[in-house]
Amino acid sequence: MVAENRLIQRRYRLLDTIGRGGMGEVWRALDESLGRQVAVKCLKPLGPRHEPSFLQVLRERFRREARVAAALQHRGVTVVHDFGEDDGTLFIVMELLSGRNLSQLLDDNRRQPLPVPDVIEIAEQVTAALAYTHEQAIVHRDLKPANIVRTADGTVKICDFGIARLGHDIGFTARLTGTGVAMGSPHYMSPEQIGGHGVDHRSDLYSLGCVLYEIATGVPPFDLGDAWAVLVGHRDQVPKPPRTLRPDLPEAYERIVLELLAKDPDDRPRDADELGKRLTDARHPHPGRATVAAGFADVTVPVPPLPFWTEGMTFGSPVGATRRPQRYPVDGTATVLTGTWTGGIAPQDSGASPAAALASPAPPDDRRAALAELAGRHTAALNLGRLGRWEEAGEAHRALAAARERLLGPDHPDTLTSRLEAGHALGRLGRHFEAHQIYAEVLAGRERALGPDHPDALSCRHHVARNLGRLGRLEDCRAMAQEVAAARVRVLGAQHPDTLATYCELAHVLGKLGMWTEALHTYQEIAAARAATLGPDHEDTLTARYEVGIGLGRLGRGAEALALYRDLVVDRTRAQGADDPETLRARHGLGVSLGRQNRWQEALVEAREVAAARARVLGPEHPDTLVSRRETAVALGWLGRWSEALDVYRQVADARERVLGAAHFDALASQGDLAQCLEQLGRRDEAAARRRRVAALHQERAVRRARKRDGTWSAGPRVSSG
């Protein structure tokens, strides 16, 4: 159809074919203007047997839907960079994804169901992407495993929005009409789609139910002999409950899948937002137990005796960056698109480079089995981290990185991903110097294999920048964060979630440097961008607004901060409920702002209510609960009620020392609070004794940090921020 090495629009150099399908070909190409690799989809000429009017409609729909797809900006939607026509060939330029689509994942696993954590992870990410696209009045209409990709970093992306809508509008379903244009898949079509009735966003929810059923059980809900039998099944038959095929699937998720597969759209969840809330509600692990995937089998293991408040804890950036769902990386570097486009060629795994992967033959069964085993080991290692067992998680990731290097090579994306996760584990253990060494080496490998502007390389540079901040190298962190943000704007766009995540890191370090005017301006821009792309009630938008409130408070603009927090509490309560931890965080900010306005009686009432709610929701010794209890003591002190304040300060100090250790920064701060309170009560000798103890612990902490730095820092390369 088109020739290798052809230059499209004097910009996109076609390198090699990724796949072929009914509508055309997909090429790996080089964008010579920006020096990055992309995927180029070329529409196949349909020939003289089609009516001219049909061809005209096809071209117009192609152009219109390409514009629609290009306007979508969400982490869970494949990025469209460009589209056009070159010498009679219509084309779309999209981001080049490294990963596997869900159909390929099932094939890799010999059509066995995916691990339960993977099913949950995929369900939540696809639901978030559908919520966004449905808000833009876009209905996919062809959601299926081949159109959903899980990339090497665990991100789940929906592909082919434009093509799917195009197919529905023209009015064809390929495998039924025989036109040769792949416009639908019987196994995933909703009853209203089949009957030719009106289709809305709930049709996508039905298709998602079909996808979740298949990845949870290994088979579609109506796995019948031919296309017509499948369509009749969708219309008339009740699907077999998934737990009859997969007993370890939690009942809550079975209920959700069956509700999605309701014949009547009115019986399904109202929209993707409601579905997202149901998925969140379903995440209730049994106390003291957790599931860890070992290989592709799920085994239940006892959780070690961690504090109650660690259950369900997420470990995101402290600056409120975009929340990234727990990642379950997959094996295989091959670029993945969709079954519609790649039905004829399935890219296979390789051990050397992405280019070699695209040209390599299918791996033998033993190689597939080895890759499947490594994928399971990666999932198990990630779950150890989710349980807070970072030492074990780090060891597991290091061993896995060595195994992947032997099988795939040192610069293979999956090898580098495992090494990166080992660095994350070290960071969680406070071993930031060692983490820095790993980040630097992974960054060098990714830039070697992919180029400095590849999204994966930029993701690694983002981690390097953040880790520089943890090392106290704030100016280096600021400089590198600015560079990464500028690169992500250039490559991904100014409003891409990853770009905004880097701007969050930049704003955070600006605040730590005392540059609060610049930090506030950055947070305000992030909040505005997220509101425009994600909506005003999206979690990430609300998080950015909270950070704006912090900036206003730091700059002494207390009245503005107070008004912001009042509105934020209302919006959080509406979107997530009164007892959601983030709603309580907004209420905490409201209480602090009341205190800064010298409205201490109101601040005391708010602090007590939030402390009680956090104790009920998070536990009495959760760090956030203790922060609210400390705020209660602060308010009591300002009201002159020092004896009451002393009791609360002492309780907080004892809890922090018990949970965090005597030398932890927060525990030391609590000892300082106690000393100040004792001074106010005239108990100067006790206050002096507290301060001496704090000084001794600070000195001990400094010595330990110096020894750790001297023992590990010199061994690692120094990453320049320039």
N, C-alpha and C positions, 0 to 999 in steps of 0.2 A: 504494500500500500504506500508506505513512505520509505525512503532509503536511509540506511545508516549513515551517520555523519552529515546528514542534511541540516542546514541552518535555517530555522524557522524565524521569520521576521527579523533576520539579521541579528538574532540574539540568542536563541535556544538551540544548542548543538545537540542533536540526537545521538546518543552513545550506543545503547543496546536495548533490545526489546525486553520489557518486564513481563508483558502478557498480551494475550489476544482474546477477544470475545466477539459477541454478535455485532456490536456496534463499532468496533474499531480496535485500535492498538494502544498500548501504553508503553511509553519509552522512558528510560532513565536518560536525563539530559543535563547539560551544563548551561546554566544561565551565565553567558559570557560577560554580561554587564556587571553582575554582582559577584561572580566567581563562586557560585554555590550550585549544588546539584538539586534538581527538581524532577518531578514526574510530569510528563506531557501526555495528555490523552488526545488522540487524534480520531475524529469521527470518520468512519469508513464510508466512502461514496456508495450509495445504495443502488446505483445502476439504472438503466433505462426501463427496467420492468416496473418501477414505481412511478406513479402519476406525478407530473411536475408540481401540482398543487400540494401533494403530500410532502415532496422534498422541500418546498418553500416553508410549509408549516414546521417541518422538522428543524430546519435551519433557524427559523425565528424563535422556536421554543428553546433550542440549544443556546442561542445568544441570551435570551431573557433569563433563563434559569442559571446560566453561568454568572450573570450579574447578581442574581439573588444569592447564589452560593458564596460569591466573593464578598458580599456584605456581612456574612455571618462571622462573628469574632467570638469564639468560645474555645476553651481548652479541649472540649470534647468533640469538636467539629474539625474536619480536615481543612487546612488553610488553602484557599484558592488565591493564587498570586496574579493571574493574568488569563485572558482568553482573547480569541480573535480568529481570523481566517488568513491563510497563507497559500497562495496559488491553488485555491479551490478546496483546501483542507481546513476544516474547522478544528480548533484545538482549545484545550483548557490546560493551564499550567498550575500544578498543585505542589504542596510540600511533599517531599520524598520521605515516606515513613519507614522506619526500621523496626520490624516486629512481625507479628503473625496475625492474620484475621482469625476469627473464632472457628470458622470451618477448618482452617489449617491446624489450629490447636487441637481440635477434636481428632483430626486425621493423625497428627503426631502422637496422640494418645490412643491410637487404634480404636477411635470412636467410643472410648470409655468416657464417662462423665468427668467434668473438671472438678477439682477439689472444692468443697463447700466454700471456703474463704474466697476463692476466685470467683465463684458464682455470685456471691454477695457483692464483692468488689465491682464486678462488671455491671451488675444490676444498678448499683448506686451511681456509677459514673455515666452510664447510658441515660438513666433517668434525668440526671442533671443536664445533660446535653439536650435531651428532648424538651425539658422545661424551657430552656433558652430558645430553641428554635420555634417551639409552638408560640412563645410570646411574640416572635417575629412574624406570626401568621404563616409559617412554613410547615407543611406536613410532608414527611419523608415519602411515605407510600410504598417503600420497597425495603423495609428494614429486615435484615436477615443476617446470619452469622458471617457470610462473606463480605458484608458491608460494615462490619464492626471490627476494628483493628486494635489490638493491645500492643503498644510500642515497647521498645526495650526498656524504658524507664517506668513501665507500668501504667502509663496513661492510656485510657480507652477512648478511641475516636470513632465517630460515625462518618462514613464516606458516602459520596454520590448523592447528596441531597438534590442537586440540580438534575441529574440524569433520572432519578426516580420520579421526580415531579413531571419531568418531560414525558416520561412514558405514560403516566396516568392521563395527562392532559390530551395526548394524541389519541388515547382510547384503545391501546393495544396491550395485550398480555402475551408475551412472545411465545411461550411454550404451548399456548392454546391456539394462537392464530396462525402460527407457522410463518410469520413475516421475517424471521431471522433477526429481529430486533429484541434483545432481551429486556423486557419491561416489567417482569413480575415473577414471583416464585410461589407456586401453589402451596408449598408447605408453610408459608408465613403470611398468607393473605387473610384479611378479616372477612367475616361473613358478608358485611355490607359491601366490601370491595368486589367480592365474587358475584353478588346479586346486582351489581351496577347501581346501588343506591348511593345516596349522598355520603361522602367520606369526610371525616374531620380528624382532629388530633387523636381521638380515641381509637381510630384504626391503627395508628402507630403503637398505641399501648397494647392492642391485641397482638400485633406482630412481635413486640418485645416479649410478651408472654410466651409466644411460640419459641423465641430464641432462648429465653431463660429455661424453659422446659427442656429444650434439647441439650444445652450445656450442662444441665443438672442431672439428666438421665441418660444422655448419649443418643437419644432418638427424638425426632419431632413428635408433637402431640398426636398427629394423625399420620403414622408411618405406614401408608397403605400402598397397594400395588401399582396404581397409575395416577396420573394427574387428576383425572375426573373423580376417582375414588377419594383422593385427598380433599378436593373441593367439596364433595358431598359430606365428608367428615367434618370439615369446618362448619358447614351449614347446619348439619342435623345431629351429629354425634356428640356425646359428652366425653371429654378426654379422661383417660385413666389417671387417677391421682398420682402425682409424681413420686410420692413416698412408697407406692407399691413397687416401683422400679428402683428407688434410691432411699432406703429406710433411714439413712443418717441425715437426710435433708431435714432441717428444723421445720416443725409444723407451721410456724409463722410464715415461712417463705413458701411452703406449699399453698397456704391459703391465698397469699398474694398472687402467685402464678395462676391459680384457678380463677380468681376474680378478674385478672387480666384477660382470661380466655372466655369470659362470658359472651354468649351469642349476641345479646342486646347491648349496644354501647352504653345505655343508661345504667347497666348493672356493673360496669367496670369502674375503676377509680375515676373521679371527676376529671382529673388532669394529672400531668406529670408532677406538679408540686404536691398534690395529695399523695401520689404514689411515693414520692420521696419521703414524706413524713411517715408513711407506713413502713417503709424500709428502715428508717431510723428507729421507729418503735420496736421493730423486730430484733434489733441488736441488743439483746439482754442476756449475756452469758450467765450460766449458773454460777453462784458464788463459789470461789475456790476451785473452779475447774476451767479449763480452756482447751480449745482444739488446735492442734498443730499438725499441719500436713507434712507427712514424711513420705517422700516420693509422690505417688499419686493416691496414696491411701491415707485417710484421716484417722488419727489415733488421738485418744484423749489422755492428757498428761496432767498431773497435779501442778497447781501453781505454787511457787514458793511463797513463804510468809512475807508478803509485801504489805505496806500500809494500805488500809481500806481505800484511801483516796487515789491510789494508783490505778484502780480498776477503770478501764475505758479511757485512760489518759492518752491524749495525743501529744506529739512532741514537735509542734510546728515552730516557726520563727516567732520570737517574742514581739515582733513588730506588727503582727497581724497580717502577714502576707497571705496570699491565696491559700486556702486550706487544700492540701493535696491528699486525696484519699490514700490509705495504706497501699503500697505498691507491691505488685506480684510480677516481677520481670519474667520475661519468657525467653526461651532460647531460639536462635535463628536470626541472622542479620538481614535476611532477604527483604527487599522492599515489598510491602504488601499493599494491594489496592482492593479490588473487589472481584467477586465471582462474575459479575456482569462483564467486566473488562478483561479478567485474567483467566477465564474458564479454560482456555487452551493451554496455558503455561502456568505451572505452579513453581515459583522460585524456591530454591532449596537452600539449606544451610551450607555454610562454608567455614573453613578454618583459617582463611588468610585475610581476605578483605571483602568489602561489599561488592566490588567489581567481580572478584573471583566467584563470590556466592551466586551472582546472577547467571554465571556461565557454567556452573558445576552441575553434574548429573545428580539425580536423586541419591541421597545417602543410603547405604545399606541398612538392613534392619538393626544390626548391632549398634550402628552409629545413632540411629533414631532412638533406640532404647537408652543409650548413654545420655543423649540430650534430654530425654524425658526424665531420667533419674536426676540429672543436674537441675532441671527445672523444679522438681519436687524438693530437692535439697535447698534451693534458693528460697522457696516458699516457707520451708520450715525455719530457715535462718531468720527470715523477716518476722515470722511469728514470735520467735524468741525475743526479738526487739520489742514487739508489741506488748509482751509480758513484762518488759522492763529488765529482762535478763541480758543486759548489753555485753557483759564479758563473754558469755556463751555465744551470743549472736556474732560478736566480732571474730571469735575463733572459727565459727562455722563459715562465715563469709571469706575469711582468709584461706581456709582449706578449699572452699569451693572455687575461689579465684585461681588457686594453683591447679586444680583439676581442669578447669576450663582453659587455662593457658596451655596445658598439655594437649587437650583435644582440639582447641579452636585457634590457639595462637595468642601472643601477648597483647596484640592491639585489636582483638576481636571485641565488638561492642559488649558482648555478654561478660567477657573476662574483665573488661574495664568497669562494667556495672557492679560486678561482685567486689572489686577492689574499692570502688566508691562507697559501697555499703559498709565495708570494713572501716573505712574512714569515718562514716557517720557514727558507727558504734563507738569508735574511740572518742569522738566528740561528745557523745552522751556520757561517757565515763570521765569527762573533763580532761582527757589527754589530747589537748588541742595541738600541741607541737607535733606529736606523731600523726595526728589526722592531717595536719598541714603537709607533711611529707608525702602522704598517700595522695591527697588531692593534687599536689603538684605533678606527681608522676602520671596520674590518670589524665590530667589536663594535657600533658605533653603527648600521651598516647592518642587521645581523641583528636587533638589538633593535627597530629601526624596522619591519622587515618581519614579524618573527615574534613579537615580545614578549620581555621580559627573562627569562621562565622557560622559553622553548623550549629543548629539548636542544641545538640548534645554537648558540644564543646562550650557553648555559652552557659549552659546549665552548670557545667563543672566550674567554670570561672566564677559563677554566682556563688557556689559553695566555698570556693577559695576566698572570695571577698568577705563572706560572712564569717568564715573561720578566722580571718585576720582581725576582725572585730573582737572575737572571743579571746584572741591572744593579746588584746590591748593595743594593737597597732591600728589605732582609729583613723589616722590620716591615710595610711595605706588602704584600709578598708574603704574609706570614702572615695579615694581616687579610683580604685578598681571597680567599685559599684557604679560610679559614673560612666566608666568605660563600657561595662557590661550593659548598662541601661541604654546607652547610645547605640551599641551594636544590636541589641534586641529591637530597638525602634526601627533600625535599618532593615533587619532581616524579618522580623515578625510583625512589626507595626506598633504604633504608640499605645494602642489600647489592648494589646494581647495580654492575657493573664500573666504570662511569664515576665513580660516587660514591667508590668505593674508590681510584680513580686520583687523585682530588683529595685524599683523605685522605693518600695517599702523598706528594704534593707538600707538604702541610701538615707531615707528620712530618719530611720532609727539611729544610724551612726551620727547624722547631723545633730540630733538631739543630745547624744552622749558627748559630743564635742561642744555643747552649749550653744550651737547655732540654731536656736529655736525658731527664729523668723523664717529661715530657709526650710527647716523641717516642717513647720506648719504649712507653708506654701506647697511643699511637695505632697503632704498628706491631703490637702484640699484638692489638688489636681487628681490624685489617685481616687479619692471619693467621687469626684465628678465623672471621671472616666468609667469607673465601675457602675455608677448609677446609669450612665448612658448605655453601656453594653450589657450589663447583667440585670439591671432593674434596681429600683430604690430599696426593695426589701430583701435583696440577695445578701447572704451571709457575708460575703467579702465586702460588699458596699457598706454594710452596717459596721463591720470591723474597722474599715478605714475612717468612718465617721467618729468612732470611739477615739482613734488616734488623733483626729483633729481636735477633739475635746481636750486631750492631754496637752497638745501644743498651745491651745488657748489658755489653759490654766497656767502653764509654765511662763507665758508671756504676761501674766497678770490680768488677762482679759476674762475675769471671773464671771461677769454677768453673761457674756456670750457663751462661755463654757456651760454655765448652769442651764441656759435655754437649750443648748444643743443636747445635753444629757436628758433633759425632760422629754424632748421629742424622741430621742433615741430609746428611752425606756418604753414609750408608747409603741414605737414601731417594732421593737424587739418582742414585746408582749404579744402584739398582734401576729407577728410572723412565726414566733417560736414558743410562746407560752410564758407565763409569769415565773415558772420555776426553772426555765432553761438557764444553764450556767452563764451564758452570754447576756441574758436579760439581767441577771443578778450582778454581772460585772458593770453593766451600764448604770444600775442603781447605785453601786458602790461609787462610781464616778460622780453621780449626782450628789451623794452624801459628802464627798470630799469638796465639791464645789460649794455646797452650802456652808461648810466650815470656812472656806476661803472668803466667803461673804460675811463672816462673823455671825452666821445664823446657827449657833452651836446647839441650841435646843432641838431644832429641826434635824441638824446633822446627827445628833445622838439617836434620835428616834429611827432615822433611816439606817444608821450603822447597826443598831440592835436588830432591826427587822431583817436586814440582809445577812447578818451573821447567823441568825436563827435559820433562815432559809438555806443558806449554804451548808450549815451543819446537817440539815435534813437531807439535802440533795447530794452533797459531795462527801459528807462525813465530818466529824468534829475536829479532825486533825489535818484536813486538807489545807494546803498552803493558802488558798483563797479564803477559806473560813477564818484562818488565823489572821490574815490581813484585815478582815472586817472586824474581828474582835479587837485588834490593835486600834483600829479607827474609833471604836467605841471608847477605848481608854483615852485616846487623844481628846475626844469631845468632853469626856468627864473632867480631864485636866483643865481644859479651857473654861469649863464651868466652875472651877475651883473645888471639885469633888475629888481631891487627890487620894484619899484613903480608898475609895471605890476604884479609882484608876489603878492604884498599886496592885490590888487583887487581880484585875484583868491583865495588866502587864506581866505579872508573875505567871499566870496560867499560860499566856502565849509563849513566854520565854521557856518554861518547862516543856511545853509541847514541841517547840522548835528544836530544842536541844535533844529531846528524846527521838524525834523523827529524822532530823537532819544532821545531828552531831554538834558538839560544842563549838567547833571551829568554823561552822558554816557561817557565811556572811549574814544571813537573816537571824541566826541564833545570836551572833555577836551584837547585831543591831538591837535585839530585844534586851540584852544585858545593858546596853547603853540607855535604853528607855527606862529600865528599872532604876539605874543610877540617877537619872534626872528626876524621876518621881520621888526617890528617897531624899534627894536634895530639897525638893519642894516641901517635904514633910519635916525638914530639919534633922534628918538622920544622916549626917554628913560622914560619919565613920563608915557606915554600911555602904554609902554611895562610893566613897573612896576605895573600899575593898573591891566593889564591883568593877570599878574602872581599872584597877590594877590587874584583875583577872582578864578583862577584855584586852588590855595591852599585851599581856603575856600570850594570849591566844592569837592575837594579830601577828606577834613576832614569830610564833611557831608556824603559823600559816605561811608567812613570807619566806621562812627558811625552807619549808617543804616545796614551795613553788620554785624557789631558786634552784634547789637540787634537781627538781624535775626538768627545769629548763636546761641546766648545764648537762644533764645526762642524756637528753634526747634532741635538743634543738640543733646542736652542731652537726648531727648526722644527716639532717635533711636539707635539700636544696631550698634556697630562698626564692620565693616567687615575687618578681618585681610587680609593682602596681602600674608600671608604665609600659 
